[in-house]
Amino acid sequence: QVQLVESGGGTVQSGESLRLSCTASGSTSAYYAIAWFRQAPGKEREGVSCINKSGETYSAASVKGRFTMSRDSAKNTVYLQMSRLKPEDTAVYYCATDTHSECSVVDSTPIPYGMAYWGKGTLVTVLS
């Protein structure tokens, strides 16, 4: 069983930055790839970024160059550093894992299918 807890959401102005955290429980969670997804009101959940066990990252085209993932294995925590935020980044952000060590991505975009564990999400609001 893995529990994921997101934090760091909030309201910022367009162009500002925010860092989200996802802390995982479980002794083996440091070996899992962790992905970030987001869901805006009225829209489907979409993949944002993923980091694998080795620290290799993948990002959707919509955030590439603006969002960066990292992980602190000692703290069982992954981070999503979001820069140059835009109003269209407004969404609830979720972290998730399928307990594999490699990311499940298509065209560098994490796919939600098969994710076994999800956090409850943290809201990011970007004002124009």
C-alpha positions as CSV (number, residue, x, y, z in Angstrom):
1,Q,0.0,0.0,0.0
2,V,1.3,3.4,-1.0
3,Q,0.0,6.7,0.2
4,L,0.7,9.9,-1.6
5,V,0.2,13.4,-0.2
6,E,0.5,16.5,-2.3
7,S,1.2,20.0,-0.9
8,G,2.3,23.4,-2.1
9,G,-0.7,24.5,-4.1
10,G,-2.0,28.1,-4.0
11,T,-2.9,31.2,-5.9
12,V,-0.3,33.1,-7.8
13,Q,-0.1,35.7,-10.5
14,S,0.7,34.9,-14.1
15,G,4.5,34.6,-14.6
16,E,5.2,33.6,-11.0
17,S,6.5,30.3,-9.7
18,L,5.3,27.6,-7.4
19,R,6.7,24.3,-6.1
20,L,4.6,21.3,-5.4
21,S,5.6,18.4,-3.2
22,C,4.5,14.8,-3.2
23,T,5.5,12.7,-0.3
24,A,5.1,8.9,-0.5
25,S,4.7,6.4,2.3
26,G,6.1,2.9,2.2
27,S,9.6,1.5,2.5
28,T,10.0,0.8,-1.3
29,S,8.3,4.0,-2.6
30,A,11.7,5.5,-3.3
31,Y,12.1,3.0,-6.1
32,Y,8.9,4.0,-7.8
33,A,8.4,6.4,-10.7
34,I,6.1,9.2,-9.7
35,A,4.1,11.2,-12.1
36,W,2.1,14.5,-11.9
37,F,-1.2,14.9,-13.5
38,R,-3.6,17.8,-13.5
39,Q,-7.3,18.4,-14.1
40,A,-8.9,21.7,-14.9
41,P,-12.6,22.3,-14.3
42,G,-14.6,20.6,-17.1
43,K,-11.5,19.0,-18.6
44,E,-10.0,15.5,-18.6
45,R,-7.1,14.7,-16.4
46,E,-3.9,15.2,-18.3
47,G,-0.3,14.1,-17.7
48,V,2.2,16.8,-16.7
49,S,5.6,15.3,-15.8
50,C,7.2,12.1,-14.5
51,I,10.4,11.1,-12.7
52,N,11.7,7.6,-12.7
53,K,13.8,5.8,-10.1
54,S,17.0,7.0,-11.5
55,G,15.9,10.7,-11.7
56,E,15.2,10.8,-15.4
57,T,12.3,13.1,-16.1
58,Y,9.7,13.4,-18.8
59,S,7.4,16.4,-19.4
60,A,4.4,17.2,-21.6
61,A,5.0,19.6,-24.3
62,S,2.7,22.2,-22.7
63,V,5.0,22.5,-19.7
64,K,8.4,21.6,-21.0
65,G,10.9,24.3,-20.3
66,R,8.7,25.7,-17.5
67,F,8.2,22.8,-15.1
68,T,10.9,20.7,-13.6
69,M,10.7,17.5,-11.5
70,S,13.2,16.4,-8.9
71,R,13.2,13.9,-6.1
72,D,14.7,13.5,-2.7
73,S,14.8,9.7,-2.1
74,A,15.8,10.1,1.5
75,K,12.6,12.0,2.2
76,N,10.5,9.9,-0.2
77,T,9.4,13.2,-1.8
78,V,9.2,14.4,-5.4
79,Y,8.9,18.0,-6.4
80,L,7.3,19.8,-9.3
81,Q,8.9,23.2,-9.7
82,M,6.6,25.3,-11.8
83,S,7.9,28.5,-13.4
84,R,6.4,31.1,-15.7
85,L,2.9,30.0,-14.7
86,K,0.1,30.8,-17.0
87,P,-3.7,31.0,-16.3
88,E,-4.1,27.8,-18.3
89,D,-2.0,26.0,-15.7
90,T,-4.9,26.4,-13.3
91,A,-6.0,22.9,-12.1
92,V,-5.9,20.4,-9.3
93,Y,-2.6,18.7,-9.4
94,Y,-2.3,15.1,-8.5
95,C,0.7,12.8,-8.0
96,A,0.4,9.1,-8.8
97,T,2.4,6.0,-9.2
98,D,1.9,2.6,-10.8
99,T,4.7,1.2,-8.6
100,H,7.0,0.6,-11.5
101,S,10.5,2.1,-11.6
102,E,10.2,3.5,-15.0
103,C,7.7,6.2,-16.2
104,S,4.7,5.2,-18.3
105,V,4.7,7.9,-21.0
106,V,3.6,8.5,-24.5
107,D,5.5,11.3,-26.3
108,S,7.1,12.2,-22.9
109,T,3.6,12.7,-21.4
110,P,2.6,10.5,-18.5
111,I,-0.5,8.4,-19.0
112,P,-3.0,8.0,-16.2
113,Y,-4.1,4.5,-17.1
114,G,-2.7,1.9,-14.8
115,M,-1.8,4.3,-12.0
116,A,-2.4,2.3,-8.8
117,Y,-2.2,5.0,-6.3
118,W,-3.2,8.7,-6.3
119,G,-3.0,11.5,-3.9
120,K,-6.0,13.7,-3.2
121,G,-4.6,16.6,-5.1
122,T,-3.6,20.2,-4.5
123,L,-5.2,23.2,-6.2
124,V,-3.1,25.6,-8.2
125,T,-4.8,28.9,-9.4
126,V,-3.0,31.2,-11.7
127,L,-4.5,34.7,-12.1
128,S,-4.1,36.7,-15.2
